[in-house]
Amino acid sequence: MMGPAHSLSGAAAWLGVGAAAAAAGHGMPWPVLVAGALICAGAALAPDLDHKAATISRAFGPVSRGLCEIVDKLSYAVYKGTRKPGDPRRSGGHRTLTHTWLWAVLIGAGASALAYAGGRWAVLAILFVHVVLAVEGLLWRAARVSSDVLVWLLGAAGAWILTGVLDEPGNGADWLFTAPGQEYLWLGLPIVLGALVHDIGDALTVSGCPILWPIPVGRKRWYPLGPPKGMRFRAGSWVELKVLMPAFMVLGGVGGAAALNVI
C-alpha cells in the first residue's frame, strides 16, 4: 500500500486498541489515545525504510535518505544469507527484513528500552520522529507542498506539547506501567502495532509480504504471505483509494468514539 493508507490504517488500529481497552475496563486517558494514534500512524510508514522512494526516505532529508541506503543493503544481505532454495533471487532489500514480525518486535522493544533509559529527552525524540512521519502520511498533500523545516517544527511542537500533557498526573504517562522510571514503556506498543499493520497491508497487495520470517514455509524462508491471488490488489489502485482508505477513516472514528466512551 501507499503511505497515506498505511498511516490511516495505523491510526485506526490504535484507536481500535483504545476501544478494546475501554471495553475491558482499562480505558486509555485521551492523551494516550491521541499520542498512540500518532505514533502508530508514523510507525506504519517505518517498514519502508528499505525503499529509497518511500515517504519515510524523504521525511528527514539527507539523514533518512542515508539511513534508507543502509537499511536496504542490510536487508538485502540478510535476505541473501538466509534464503532457502524456493526463495527467488533479488537485486534489493525492499519488503524483506523490515517487513517481518521479528523486526516489528525488535523496533518496538528498542523504543521502550530507549524511553526507559533516556527519560524525557528520549520520549521527546520518539514522539518527534513519529509525529513527523504521521504528518507526512496523514497530511501528505499539505506536507508535499510545504517545506521540510515546517513539518519538522510541527513535529517538534507536537512532541513537546504531548509530552507535557502526558506528564501531568492522571493523563497517562503511567497508563500501563506504574513503577518509577517505567511510565513510558508503553510507547513500544503502538510502534509494534504500526509495523505489523503495515506488513498486513502489504500482504494484501500482489507481491505479498514475508511477515513470518525467519519461520520457513515449505521451501521458502521468505514466504510472501497474503490472501488468494484473486483477492489482492496493486498499491495505489482504486481498491486502496476508494475502499480501504474510507474504511480506515470510518473504523478509526468509531474506535476513537468507543475509546472515549462517546458511543
RACORLIN-V32237 format. One record per helix or strand. SS is the DSSP state (H for helix, E for strand). FROM is the first residue (numbers start at 1). LEN is the number of residues. Records with the same first field share a line. If there is no record, write none. Layout:
SS: FROM-LEN ; FROM-LEN
This chain:
H: 3-21 ; 30-21 ; 55-5 ; 62-21 ; 97-3 ; 101-38 ; 140-6 ; 148-20 ; 183-21 ; 229-3 ; 238-22
E: 205-1 ; 209-1 ; 217-1 ; 220-1 ; 225-1 ; 233-1
